[in-house]
Amino acid sequence: MARKKNSSADVTGPRIRAAALRLFARHGYAAVSMRQIATEVGVQAGTLYLYTPDKQSLLFDLMQQHMQDLLAELAILPPATTPLADLENFTRFHIRFHQARSDAVFISYMELRNLEPANFDRIEALRRDYEAHLVTILARGKAAHVFELPDTKLATFAVIAMLTGVNTWFREGGRLSLDAVEEIYWQMVRKAVGA
């Protein structure tokens, strides 16, 4: 018999992932035990193993879900008619998407070192898919003489690093709104690619 929609599996699984995400972001993967996650959720430690085989699988699932969500949202961006418009869409999308998921972003960058080799390779492949989108935009712009770039791949890494850096310092209610930050960063990205 199938579980009802609001059964404990529909509630507990997401609560476990949300608690692990918070704890890993706050304390680091290595410092968090399965028992701490269980306490945060309000279940017995053994209950966690009904939802995940181990802590490594939980970390991998969180990182994979983040990358899959990122790629899915990127795929539905409306197409732009020029490389410059594509780059602006990418810039604004990256800032907005990541700002709304700061814990997931932190874990995706800071906890890569804690993935087992096979899991690391799978996350890296997803990251390369995301980077390839920007490489394509920059290559199109360079070919059309819209962007002036000595190395498209290096420019891709630089732009993504710059945009992801917003997560390390931006706070709602600060001196600048997210709209203002997004506009300033777009102008910096535009200049960085020689447009």
N, C-alpha and C positions, 0 to 999 in steps of 0.2 A: 504494500500500500504506500502510495506517495505521501510525503509530508505536506501538510497544509502550508499555504504561502507564508504565513506569519509564524511558522514553527520556530523552535529554538535554532535550527540549522540556518535559517534565513536571517536570524538576528545575531547569533553567537559568532558565526564565521566572520562577518564584517566587523564585529566589535573586536575580535581578536586581531584582525589586520590593522584596524585603526589604533588599537593600544600599542601594538608592536611598532607601528610607524612613529607614534609619539615618543615612545621610550627609546627607540634606536636613534631618533633625531636628537633627543635631549641628552642621552648618556653615552651613545655609541653602541654599536652592535655587540662588541666584545664584552661590554660591561653589563649587558642586560641578560638575565636568565629567563628561561621559560616560566619559572615560578613567579618572577616579577610580572610577566605578561599576564599570567593567570590571575594574580592578585588584582591587577589593574582592571581586568574584565569582570572579576567577581566569580570566578569558577575555580574548580580544583585543577592543579597542574596537569593531572592525567587527562582531563577533558580536552586540553589543547591538541593532544595527539589524535583526536577524532577528526581534527580539521587540518592538521599539517604533520608530516612525518617527523620534522625536526626544525630547529631554529634556522639552519641554513636554507631549507626549503621555504621557510617563511620570508626570509630576507630576499631570496631570489624572486618569489612571487610578487612581493611589493615592488621590486625594481622592474620586473617584467611588465606588471600592470601599468606602472607609470609610463614606460616607454610605449606600450601598446596604445594607451590613451593619447599620448602625445602624437603618435603617428596617425591615429584615427582622426583626431581633430585637425591635424595638418592637411590630411587628405580631403577634407571638406571645405577648405578655404576656397573662396571664389577665385577662379583664375583671373590673372591680370593680363593686360595686353602688352606690357613692356617689361623688360628686366628691372627697371627702376621701380615700377609699381609692385612687381613681385617681391623685390627686396624690402620695400616698405611694409608690405603685408606680412612678410616673414618676421621682420623686426618687431612689429607691433604684436603679432601673434605670440612670438617667443616670450616677450615680457609679460603679457597678460596671462598666458597659460601657466608659466612658471611661478608668477607671483601668487597665484591662487593655490599653489601646491608647494609651499616652501619646505615643508618637512620631507616630502617625497623627493624634491630636488636635492636637498642636502644629503639624503641617504644615497641617491643615485650617483653623486659625485664622491662623497667621502667614504662610502662603504664598499666601493668596488674592490678594494684590496682584500676584503673579507669573503669574497665569493670563491668557491671552489673553481678550479680551472674550466670545467665544462660549462658551469653557470656563467662564469666571466665571459667566455667566448660567445655565449648566446646573447648576453646583454650588450656586449661590444658590437655584435652584428646589428642589433636594433639601433644602436647609436650611429653606426655607419650609415644606416638607411636614412636617418634624420639628417645627418651631415650631408649626404648625397643630394638632398633636396636643395640645400643652400649652394653646394658646389655647382649644381646645374644652373641656378639663377645667376651666379657670378660668372660662370663660363659663357652663358648667353650674353650677359652684359659686356663682357670683355670682347667677345667676337663681334658685337655690334658697335664697339668703340664707345660704349656708354660708361664703362668702368675702366679704370686704369690700374691694373694689378700685376705685380711681378710674379705672383704665385697664387693661383686660385685656391688651392687646398689650404695653404697657410692663412690666407685671408678668411677662409671659412672658420678655421679654428679660432682666429683672433676675434671675429665677430661674435661667434657663439660664446666665447669666454667673456667678452665685454657685456653681452646681454644677460648672461646668467649671473653676472656679478651684481645685478640689481637686487637679487634676493638676499645678498649678504648685508645690505644696509638699508633698504627701503622699509619704512614703517608707515602704515596708514595714520593720517593725522599729523604727519611731519611737515616740514617746511614746504615741500613740493607735493602736489597731488600725483597720482599715478599717471593721469593724462599728461601732466606737464613733463614728468620724467620720460614717458614714452616719446613725446615730441622731441625732447632734447636728445635722447638716444638715437632717434631716427636721423636727426641732423648729423650727429657724430658718425653714425654708420655710413651715411651717404658720403661724407667727406673722407672717411677711411678707405672707401673703395674708389675714390677719385671721381665721383659723379658730380 
